[in-house]
């Protein structure tokens, strides 16, 4: 399934789930597309995330996501290259596996 982060369910499923020692994942990472950057940021923020990483799914370098249309957004929002998103997921999976041993 492809989650776009345009609804609370999407953001929860795409969060960077950290070990159980953390009560809530710190950051949500969701792909670009489907709705505005501001909608994605507001959804992540409303769910209690401290940051949002938007994974670039288009050709070219990541762009600074403009969330200025919603003054209520207070969490940092950055876009990362798709390769960076893949590396983050891989690193977290490795960390989870080593912590579960």
CNS distance restraints for C-alpha pairs under 8 A (distance, minus, plus):
assign (resid   3 and name CA) (resid  10 and name CA) 5.21 0.50 0.50
assign (resid   3 and name CA) (resid  11 and name CA) 7.64 0.50 0.50
assign (resid   3 and name CA) (resid  13 and name CA) 7.68 0.50 0.50
assign (resid   3 and name CA) (resid  14 and name CA) 7.04 0.50 0.50
assign (resid   3 and name CA) (resid  30 and name CA) 7.16 0.50 0.50
assign (resid   3 and name CA) (resid  31 and name CA) 7.30 0.50 0.50
assign (resid   4 and name CA) (resid  10 and name CA) 6.26 0.50 0.50
assign (resid   4 and name CA) (resid  11 and name CA) 7.75 0.50 0.50
assign (resid   4 and name CA) (resid  30 and name CA) 6.15 0.50 0.50
assign (resid   4 and name CA) (resid  31 and name CA) 5.68 0.50 0.50
assign (resid   4 and name CA) (resid  32 and name CA) 6.86 0.50 0.50
assign (resid   4 and name CA) (resid  33 and name CA) 6.34 0.50 0.50
assign (resid   4 and name CA) (resid  34 and name CA) 5.85 0.50 0.50
assign (resid   4 and name CA) (resid  35 and name CA) 7.72 0.50 0.50
assign (resid   5 and name CA) (resid   9 and name CA) 7.73 0.50 0.50
assign (resid   5 and name CA) (resid  10 and name CA) 4.63 0.50 0.50
assign (resid   5 and name CA) (resid  11 and name CA) 4.70 0.50 0.50
assign (resid   5 and name CA) (resid  14 and name CA) 7.61 0.50 0.50
assign (resid   5 and name CA) (resid  30 and name CA) 5.71 0.50 0.50
assign (resid   5 and name CA) (resid  31 and name CA) 7.28 0.50 0.50
assign (resid   5 and name CA) (resid  40 and name CA) 5.53 0.50 0.50
assign (resid   5 and name CA) (resid  43 and name CA) 7.48 0.50 0.50
assign (resid   5 and name CA) (resid  44 and name CA) 7.89 0.50 0.50
assign (resid   6 and name CA) (resid  10 and name CA) 6.52 0.50 0.50
assign (resid   6 and name CA) (resid  11 and name CA) 7.39 0.50 0.50
assign (resid   6 and name CA) (resid  34 and name CA) 6.84 0.50 0.50
assign (resid   6 and name CA) (resid  35 and name CA) 6.04 0.50 0.50
assign (resid   6 and name CA) (resid  39 and name CA) 6.42 0.50 0.50
assign (resid   6 and name CA) (resid  40 and name CA) 5.44 0.50 0.50
assign (resid   6 and name CA) (resid  43 and name CA) 6.96 0.50 0.50
assign (resid   7 and name CA) (resid  11 and name CA) 6.56 0.50 0.50
assign (resid   7 and name CA) (resid  40 and name CA) 7.77 0.50 0.50
assign (resid   7 and name CA) (resid  43 and name CA) 6.43 0.50 0.50
assign (resid   8 and name CA) (resid  12 and name CA) 6.21 0.50 0.50
assign (resid   8 and name CA) (resid  43 and name CA) 5.89 0.50 0.50
assign (resid   8 and name CA) (resid  44 and name CA) 7.21 0.50 0.50
assign (resid   8 and name CA) (resid  47 and name CA) 6.99 0.50 0.50
assign (resid   9 and name CA) (resid  13 and name CA) 6.28 0.50 0.50
assign (resid  10 and name CA) (resid  14 and name CA) 6.30 0.50 0.50
assign (resid  11 and name CA) (resid  15 and name CA) 6.00 0.50 0.50
assign (resid  11 and name CA) (resid  28 and name CA) 6.40 0.50 0.50
assign (resid  11 and name CA) (resid  29 and name CA) 7.67 0.50 0.50
assign (resid  11 and name CA) (resid  30 and name CA) 6.85 0.50 0.50
assign (resid  11 and name CA) (resid  43 and name CA) 7.30 0.50 0.50
assign (resid  11 and name CA) (resid  44 and name CA) 6.23 0.50 0.50
assign (resid  12 and name CA) (resid  28 and name CA) 7.55 0.50 0.50
assign (resid  12 and name CA) (resid  47 and name CA) 8.00 0.50 0.50
assign (resid  14 and name CA) (resid  28 and name CA) 6.33 0.50 0.50
assign (resid  14 and name CA) (resid  29 and name CA) 5.90 0.50 0.50
assign (resid  14 and name CA) (resid  30 and name CA) 5.84 0.50 0.50
assign (resid  15 and name CA) (resid  25 and name CA) 6.63 0.50 0.50
assign (resid  15 and name CA) (resid  27 and name CA) 6.31 0.50 0.50
assign (resid  15 and name CA) (resid  28 and name CA) 4.03 0.50 0.50
assign (resid  15 and name CA) (resid  29 and name CA) 5.54 0.50 0.50
assign (resid  15 and name CA) (resid  30 and name CA) 7.48 0.50 0.50
assign (resid  16 and name CA) (resid  25 and name CA) 6.08 0.50 0.50
assign (resid  16 and name CA) (resid  26 and name CA) 7.27 0.50 0.50
assign (resid  16 and name CA) (resid  27 and name CA) 5.83 0.50 0.50
assign (resid  16 and name CA) (resid  28 and name CA) 5.54 0.50 0.50
assign (resid  16 and name CA) (resid  29 and name CA) 6.29 0.50 0.50
assign (resid  16 and name CA) (resid  89 and name CA) 7.51 0.50 0.50
assign (resid  16 and name CA) (resid  92 and name CA) 7.72 0.50 0.50
assign (resid  17 and name CA) (resid  25 and name CA) 5.29 0.50 0.50
assign (resid  17 and name CA) (resid  92 and name CA) 7.93 0.50 0.50
assign (resid  18 and name CA) (resid  22 and name CA) 6.52 0.50 0.50
assign (resid  18 and name CA) (resid  25 and name CA) 5.80 0.50 0.50
assign (resid  18 and name CA) (resid  26 and name CA) 7.89 0.50 0.50
assign (resid  18 and name CA) (resid  92 and name CA) 7.28 0.50 0.50
assign (resid  18 and name CA) (resid  96 and name CA) 7.48 0.50 0.50
assign (resid  19 and name CA) (resid  96 and name CA) 6.36 0.50 0.50
assign (resid  19 and name CA) (resid  99 and name CA) 7.69 0.50 0.50
assign (resid  24 and name CA) (resid  48 and name CA) 7.77 0.50 0.50
assign (resid  24 and name CA) (resid  49 and name CA) 7.49 0.50 0.50
assign (resid  25 and name CA) (resid  49 and name CA) 6.71 0.50 0.50
assign (resid  26 and name CA) (resid  49 and name CA) 5.52 0.50 0.50
assign (resid  26 and name CA) (resid  50 and name CA) 5.39 0.50 0.50
assign (resid  26 and name CA) (resid  51 and name CA) 6.63 0.50 0.50
assign (resid  27 and name CA) (resid  49 and name CA) 5.56 0.50 0.50
assign (resid  27 and name CA) (resid  50 and name CA) 5.80 0.50 0.50
assign (resid  27 and name CA) (resid  51 and name CA) 4.70 0.50 0.50
assign (resid  27 and name CA) (resid  52 and name CA) 5.48 0.50 0.50
assign (resid  27 and name CA) (resid  53 and name CA) 7.01 0.50 0.50
assign (resid  28 and name CA) (resid  44 and name CA) 6.65 0.50 0.50
assign (resid  28 and name CA) (resid  49 and name CA) 6.59 0.50 0.50
assign (resid  28 and name CA) (resid  51 and name CA) 6.55 0.50 0.50
assign (resid  28 and name CA) (resid  52 and name CA) 5.00 0.50 0.50
assign (resid  28 and name CA) (resid  53 and name CA) 6.13 0.50 0.50
assign (resid  29 and name CA) (resid  52 and name CA) 5.92 0.50 0.50
assign (resid  29 and name CA) (resid  53 and name CA) 4.54 0.50 0.50
assign (resid  29 and name CA) (resid  54 and name CA) 5.67 0.50 0.50
assign (resid  29 and name CA) (resid  55 and name CA) 6.69 0.50 0.50
assign (resid  29 and name CA) (resid  85 and name CA) 7.75 0.50 0.50
assign (resid  30 and name CA) (resid  52 and name CA) 7.80 0.50 0.50
assign (resid  30 and name CA) (resid  53 and name CA) 6.50 0.50 0.50
assign (resid  30 and name CA) (resid  54 and name CA) 5.15 0.50 0.50
assign (resid  30 and name CA) (resid  55 and name CA) 5.85 0.50 0.50
assign (resid  31 and name CA) (resid  54 and name CA) 5.48 0.50 0.50
assign (resid  31 and name CA) (resid  55 and name CA) 4.52 0.50 0.50
assign (resid  31 and name CA) (resid  56 and name CA) 6.28 0.50 0.50
assign (resid  31 and name CA) (resid  57 and name CA) 6.41 0.50 0.50
assign (resid  32 and name CA) (resid  37 and name CA) 7.91 0.50 0.50
assign (resid  32 and name CA) (resid  54 and name CA) 5.84 0.50 0.50
assign (resid  32 and name CA) (resid  55 and name CA) 5.72 0.50 0.50
assign (resid  32 and name CA) (resid  56 and name CA) 5.44 0.50 0.50
assign (resid  32 and name CA) (resid  57 and name CA) 5.81 0.50 0.50
assign (resid  32 and name CA) (resid  58 and name CA) 7.95 0.50 0.50
assign (resid  33 and name CA) (resid  57 and name CA) 7.90 0.50 0.50
assign (resid  35 and name CA) (resid  39 and name CA) 6.40 0.50 0.50
assign (resid  35 and name CA) (resid  40 and name CA) 7.07 0.50 0.50
assign (resid  36 and name CA) (resid  40 and name CA) 6.46 0.50 0.50
assign (resid  37 and name CA) (resid  41 and name CA) 6.12 0.50 0.50
assign (resid  37 and name CA) (resid  65 and name CA) 6.16 0.50 0.50
assign (resid  37 and name CA) (resid  66 and name CA) 6.58 0.50 0.50
assign (resid  37 and name CA) (resid  67 and name CA) 5.87 0.50 0.50
assign (resid  38 and name CA) (resid  42 and name CA) 6.01 0.50 0.50
assign (resid  38 and name CA) (resid  66 and name CA) 7.19 0.50 0.50
assign (resid  38 and name CA) (resid  67 and name CA) 4.45 0.50 0.50
assign (resid  38 and name CA) (resid  68 and name CA) 7.43 0.50 0.50
assign (resid  38 and name CA) (resid  69 and name CA) 6.78 0.50 0.50
assign (resid  38 and name CA) (resid  70 and name CA) 6.38 0.50 0.50
assign (resid  38 and name CA) (resid  73 and name CA) 7.69 0.50 0.50
assign (resid  39 and name CA) (resid  43 and name CA) 6.13 0.50 0.50
assign (resid  40 and name CA) (resid  44 and name CA) 6.24 0.50 0.50
assign (resid  41 and name CA) (resid  45 and name CA) 6.01 0.50 0.50
assign (resid  41 and name CA) (resid  52 and name CA) 6.39 0.50 0.50
assign (resid  41 and name CA) (resid  67 and name CA) 7.45 0.50 0.50
assign (resid  41 and name CA) (resid  73 and name CA) 6.81 0.50 0.50
assign (resid  41 and name CA) (resid  75 and name CA) 7.55 0.50 0.50
assign (resid  41 and name CA) (resid  77 and name CA) 6.87 0.50 0.50
assign (resid  42 and name CA) (resid  46 and name CA) 5.94 0.50 0.50
assign (resid  42 and name CA) (resid  72 and name CA) 7.83 0.50 0.50
assign (resid  42 and name CA) (resid  73 and name CA) 6.05 0.50 0.50
assign (resid  43 and name CA) (resid  47 and name CA) 6.40 0.50 0.50
assign (resid  44 and name CA) (resid  48 and name CA) 6.67 0.50 0.50
assign (resid  44 and name CA) (resid  49 and name CA) 5.58 0.50 0.50
assign (resid  44 and name CA) (resid  51 and name CA) 7.69 0.50 0.50
assign (resid  44 and name CA) (resid  52 and name CA) 6.75 0.50 0.50
assign (resid  45 and name CA) (resid  49 and name CA) 5.23 0.50 0.50
assign (resid  45 and name CA) (resid  50 and name CA) 6.80 0.50 0.50
assign (resid  45 and name CA) (resid  51 and name CA) 7.54 0.50 0.50
assign (resid  45 and name CA) (resid  73 and name CA) 7.21 0.50 0.50
assign (resid  45 and name CA) (resid  74 and name CA) 7.77 0.50 0.50
assign (resid  45 and name CA) (resid  75 and name CA) 6.60 0.50 0.50
assign (resid  49 and name CA) (resid  75 and name CA) 7.92 0.50 0.50
assign (resid  50 and name CA) (resid  75 and name CA) 5.73 0.50 0.50
assign (resid  50 and name CA) (resid  76 and name CA) 7.46 0.50 0.50
assign (resid  51 and name CA) (resid  75 and name CA) 5.20 0.50 0.50
assign (resid  51 and name CA) (resid  76 and name CA) 5.10 0.50 0.50
assign (resid  51 and name CA) (resid  77 and name CA) 6.09 0.50 0.50
assign (resid  52 and name CA) (resid  75 and name CA) 7.23 0.50 0.50
assign (resid  52 and name CA) (resid  76 and name CA) 6.38 0.50 0.50
assign (resid  52 and name CA) (resid  77 and name CA) 4.82 0.50 0.50
assign (resid  52 and name CA) (resid  78 and name CA) 6.53 0.50 0.50
assign (resid  53 and name CA) (resid  77 and name CA) 5.96 0.50 0.50
assign (resid  53 and name CA) (resid  78 and name CA) 5.16 0.50 0.50
assign (resid  53 and name CA) (resid  79 and name CA) 5.58 0.50 0.50
assign (resid  53 and name CA) (resid  80 and name CA) 6.64 0.50 0.50
assign (resid  54 and name CA) (resid  77 and name CA) 7.37 0.50 0.50
assign (resid  54 and name CA) (resid  78 and name CA) 6.12 0.50 0.50
assign (resid  54 and name CA) (resid  79 and name CA) 4.50 0.50 0.50
assign (resid  54 and name CA) (resid  80 and name CA) 6.16 0.50 0.50
assign (resid  55 and name CA) (resid  79 and name CA) 5.72 0.50 0.50
assign (resid  55 and name CA) (resid  80 and name CA) 5.09 0.50 0.50
assign (resid  55 and name CA) (resid  81 and name CA) 5.95 0.50 0.50
assign (resid  55 and name CA) (resid  82 and name CA) 5.53 0.50 0.50
assign (resid  55 and name CA) (resid  85 and name CA) 6.01 0.50 0.50
assign (resid  56 and name CA) (resid  61 and name CA) 7.83 0.50 0.50
assign (resid  56 and name CA) (resid  62 and name CA) 5.75 0.50 0.50
assign (resid  56 and name CA) (resid  79 and name CA) 6.34 0.50 0.50
assign (resid  56 and name CA) (resid  80 and name CA) 5.93 0.50 0.50
assign (resid  56 and name CA) (resid  81 and name CA) 5.20 0.50 0.50
assign (resid  56 and name CA) (resid  82 and name CA) 5.37 0.50 0.50
assign (resid  57 and name CA) (resid  81 and name CA) 7.74 0.50 0.50
assign (resid  57 and name CA) (resid  82 and name CA) 6.16 0.50 0.50
assign (resid  61 and name CA) (resid  81 and name CA) 6.55 0.50 0.50
assign (resid  62 and name CA) (resid  79 and name CA) 5.54 0.50 0.50
assign (resid  62 and name CA) (resid  80 and name CA) 5.56 0.50 0.50
assign (resid  62 and name CA) (resid  81 and name CA) 5.46 0.50 0.50
assign (resid  63 and name CA) (resid  79 and name CA) 6.15 0.50 0.50
assign (resid  64 and name CA) (resid  78 and name CA) 6.27 0.50 0.50
assign (resid  64 and name CA) (resid  79 and name CA) 6.15 0.50 0.50
assign (resid  65 and name CA) (resid  77 and name CA) 6.85 0.50 0.50
assign (resid  65 and name CA) (resid  78 and name CA) 6.27 0.50 0.50
assign (resid  65 and name CA) (resid  79 and name CA) 6.37 0.50 0.50
assign (resid  67 and name CA) (resid  73 and name CA) 7.42 0.50 0.50
assign (resid  67 and name CA) (resid  77 and name CA) 7.94 0.50 0.50
assign (resid  80 and name CA) (resid  84 and name CA) 6.07 0.50 0.50
assign (resid  80 and name CA) (resid  85 and name CA) 6.61 0.50 0.50
assign (resid  81 and name CA) (resid  85 and name CA) 6.47 0.50 0.50
assign (resid  82 and name CA) (resid  86 and name CA) 6.26 0.50 0.50
assign (resid  83 and name CA) (resid  87 and name CA) 6.20 0.50 0.50
assign (resid  84 and name CA) (resid  88 and name CA) 6.13 0.50 0.50
assign (resid  85 and name CA) (resid  89 and name CA) 6.28 0.50 0.50
assign (resid  86 and name CA) (resid  90 and name CA) 6.16 0.50 0.50
assign (resid  87 and name CA) (resid  91 and name CA) 6.02 0.50 0.50
assign (resid  88 and name CA) (resid  92 and name CA) 6.12 0.50 0.50
assign (resid  89 and name CA) (resid  93 and name CA) 6.15 0.50 0.50
assign (resid  90 and name CA) (resid  94 and name CA) 6.27 0.50 0.50
assign (resid  91 and name CA) (resid  95 and name CA) 6.20 0.50 0.50
assign (resid  92 and name CA) (resid  96 and name CA) 6.09 0.50 0.50
assign (resid  93 and name CA) (resid  97 and name CA) 6.19 0.50 0.50
assign (resid  94 and name CA) (resid  98 and name CA) 6.25 0.50 0.50
assign (resid  95 and name CA) (resid  99 and name CA) 6.12 0.50 0.50
assign (resid  96 and name CA) (resid 100 and name CA) 6.17 0.50 0.50
assign (resid  97 and name CA) (resid 101 and name CA) 6.68 0.50 0.50
